[in-house]
């Protein structure tokens, strides 16, 4: 218990001593801390980044072999390809082609089989087309003959009237239109191909019209007997038959009248015994025969009018209609057969095109095993724009394997160069395309080159955060103006992107500003003691920051946090929220005017 009292007492004494030290030793703190005099004038805002020189345009020789291939021979790196090498087609890289030659030989057999199938399908399509034409032609002739038979039986005028009433093609011209409509519809279906849905409605309407044309009279029985009345002067077989029967009946009636007169006369003569009884009986028998012949002629005429004529007309019309239906079926069957033949042909053609493309691709790959010079320039191995890790993992040397589309050689265009930089996410909002930039190359430290921001990524580089997840950088490309023969790809360079130029503003070094809870503070030397003061800041570069309010021109600000104000939990370090920038060297009072550094950024 006593030990605790001693401890608490010691702590209290130490606290009192510390308070008295801070209150009484402020003058010594101000004397020990370096200061800077608040300046006012021109402040150039810029973004400073380090990068690598790259050619803006690279001619890359990539492996065109779809399988991993071994490098047999390789031109030395740094070789200068000349115009003469390009003309002669100098071989820069030779890849192993033994596997490709084997694949080409195996594919040749399959290709020849495909060619034979393609030719067979093409000839089969032409044969099917010829057969279809023959079948359609035969069915057309059958239908025309059926139409001619009907016209022959009834005569042209009467047959056309009956066929028109039945909704059938009434003559050869209308039949030709009907047949052409069928064939054009079939051809449209074949030519439509993938557009079946678009043609389907037209096909449906057309086929409905054709069905109506052919089958409109099927549900109604035609009464042909009225067509026979008043047609005795017609030119058809039916009219001739009618006239023959009517003439036969008239002849029989005349013979009957003569026979009757003769029987009556024979009866008068027999009653007077002028003729024999046998003669009378012969005349009576002849009368009966003539009477029976007349009845037979009358019956034949009635049968022809009531049955034979209608039956023959119905048979002829049915034969004509059936020929039209068969023509439809033939056209449809031909379309089906032709579609199958066309499908076989298109399948064979597609297979042939695929095998031909494969053959050409194998030949192209075989030719690509010899990478020849097509452009003059300096030869470099691999992809110059790839990362160092990627270039190391894909080493280019004789005996190593290269994958498909891997860059084997690169010939950069040395006339147009640029710098590839990664802009930190804290600075990327300042950078804009088109901003001017100053470039210093490490190989030539005394030369400052001009350039401009040409490219800036929208998203951060994913590869940069692979090992450091919190690091977010945005790739950018700075194009260097002019041509510089001494410049080579891969050289290190520093880029200052000129962002903005502030005129007549107050500024202090960035390390004099302390940040705590999103508020900015600095320590001002007031009569030998340091006063912590809140300030409002603006734009900044890598050395100075704009101060908008809180300070006056000429006031002295501490370049670092006073050591005796450093918290004990961070011995020798900055206070919580304070900037971690190193402390700038102390400047004599009144001589704190430093030359601002130019760095470009986006407004």
Secondary structure by P-SEA (a helix, b strand, c coil): caaaaaaaaaaaaaaaaaaaaaaacaaaaaaabbbbcccccbbbbbbbbbbbbbbccccccccccccbbbbcccccccccccaaaaaacccccccccaaaaaaaaaaaaaaaaaaaaaaaaaaaaaaaaaaaaaaaaaaaaaaaaaaaaaaaaccaaaaaaaaaaacccccaaaaaaaaaaaaaaaaaaaacccccccaaaaaaaaaaaaaaacccccccccccccccccccccccaaaaaaaaaaaaaaaaaaaaaaaaaaaaaaaaaaaaccccaaaaaaaaaaaaaaaaaaaaaaaaaaaaaccaaaaaaaaaaaaaaaaaaaaaaaaaaaaaaaaaaaaaaaaaaaaaaaaaaaaaaaaaaaaacccccccccccccccccccaaaaaaaccccccccccccccbbbccccbbbbbbbbcccccccccccccbbbbbcccccbbbbbcccccccccccccccccccbbbbbbbbbbccccccccccccbbbbbbccccccccccccccbbbcccbbbbbbbcccbbbbbbbbbccccccbbbbcccccccbbbbccccccccccccccccccccccccccccccccccccbbbbbbbcc
